[in-house]
Amino acid sequence: MRCERGISYQGLNFGSQDYLGLSTHPEVVAAGHRAIEQYGLHSAGSAMFGGNTPPALMLEKALAEHLQMPHVVLFSTGWSAGFGAISGLVRPDDHVVMDALSHQSLQQGAAAATQNVSRVPHLNNRAMRRKLQEIRARDTRNGVLVVTEGLFSMDSDVPRLEELQSICHEFNATLLVDVAHDLGALGPRGTGSLGVQGLLGKVDLVVGTFSKTFGSTGGFMATRSPAVRQFVRIMGGPHIFSNALLPLQAAVVLESLRIVRSEEGEALRAKARENSLALRGAFLERGIQCLGEPSNVVPVPVGDPKVARLASKLVLERGVSANLVEYPAVRVRDSRFRVLVMSSHTPEQVRRAAEVISGAIEEAGQWLKAQPARPSRAEAPAQARLQGEL
Ligand SMILES: Cc1ncc(COP(=O)(O)O)c(C=O)c1O
């Protein structure tokens, strides 16, 4: 069920970030119930002021083990983890160099910390190297933080992280990777892009969220340094000045993480991958090449925002919910559907989604092409005069 402009629509959900369906898994739900019974509903304080509960402490330990990063700081959302880690660690004279498509939480964290923020073209390690070289040629004293993601969720593409980490070390820079969309959903035992690229425990800083694969909301930063952890706990505003993760959330994420790491987790990821490949194949049969690599995110390019808006309306009316992504999330003429696959989708549902979305894009394009060309702004007054309107 989805509501748009006060109208309820019922149909297939291809817009959910609950990638493995863990938010409704019976064991996850039971863990949530137990936590409510045992600890109540509220954390009732920031993590620094009595808000930490036993499930939150157990979650810190379990995540540390999963990521092979011994020190973890929890936040109440993924947004505040990225924002808090960057704005807490970076001082005004430091530099932040970001992949140009980094998430807003990371961009705003950087903007809050320093005016020395640069963006390099998406996934371009060469450009990153040049930028770091340029910064180090004039400043060897201050810190440089390099920011990227484990899986970019508007494009479903992945940086070459090992190369990026070694470029960072070459220039005495620190690498931060936001694993919001890949942790739990991809990689051996759900270790995400870091696991796939053999980098568990090897990058400097990892931030992420529980709001995609882990059945709840919340976020974290992980590090190998106890001093960095302590610094972020105190200087990362949303950790110290915002109420802690609820015991319910922590217990749900903890149980989700147990499943993510289990055989069942492997089977759920395999099913999601099968669905992702089938969906991409079904779009290709209809002449649409989806962007990026197989993941739970399947970006379907549309381009023209007018076609995209109209197609989005048709898609919803025909019983499929898939998010339309427009400016400012992507460039103005790069509108796209961000179709999200879950392990629980059936092959029939996957086929239906591809049929409805590709059909709507085609129909919207044809309808708009058939409309009489509208005069440009410059021509409009002259044309109106001709028609006796002025
Ligand atoms: C890369 C990335 N980081 C952080 C976030 C924020 O996560 P949350 O929704 O848990 O605040 C998102 C959410 O979409 C994201 O895509």
The ligand as a MOL file (V3000), in Angstrom:
LIG
                    3D

  0  0  0     0  0            999 V3000
M  V30 BEGIN CTAB
M  V30 COUNTS 16 16 0 0 0
M  V30 BEGIN ATOM
M  V30 1 C 24.7060 6.1050 1.3250 0
M  V30 2 C 23.7160 6.4460 2.3880 0
M  V30 3 N 24.1610 6.8900 3.5810 0
M  V30 4 C 23.3020 7.2030 4.5590 0
M  V30 5 C 21.9360 7.1000 4.3980 0
M  V30 6 C 21.0210 7.5020 5.5080 0
M  V30 7 O 20.5360 6.4070 6.1770 0
M  V30 8 P 19.2820 6.5010 7.1600 0
M  V30 9 O 18.0770 6.4300 6.3160 0
M  V30 10 O 19.4520 5.3500 8.0470 0
M  V30 11 O 19.3590 7.8050 7.8880 0
M  V30 12 C 21.4350 6.6170 3.2010 0
M  V30 13 C 19.9690 6.4950 3.0520 0
M  V30 14 O 19.3640 6.4410 2.0840 0
M  V30 15 C 22.3360 6.3060 2.1580 0
M  V30 16 O 21.8900 5.8920 0.9720 0
M  V30 END ATOM
M  V30 BEGIN BOND
M  V30 1 1 1 2
M  V30 2 1 2 3
M  V30 3 2 2 15
M  V30 4 2 3 4
M  V30 5 1 4 5
M  V30 6 1 5 6
M  V30 7 2 5 12
M  V30 8 1 6 7
M  V30 9 1 7 8
M  V30 10 2 8 9
M  V30 11 1 8 10
M  V30 12 1 8 11
M  V30 13 1 12 13
M  V30 14 1 12 15
M  V30 15 2 13 14
M  V30 16 1 15 16
M  V30 END BOND
M  V30 END CTAB
M  END
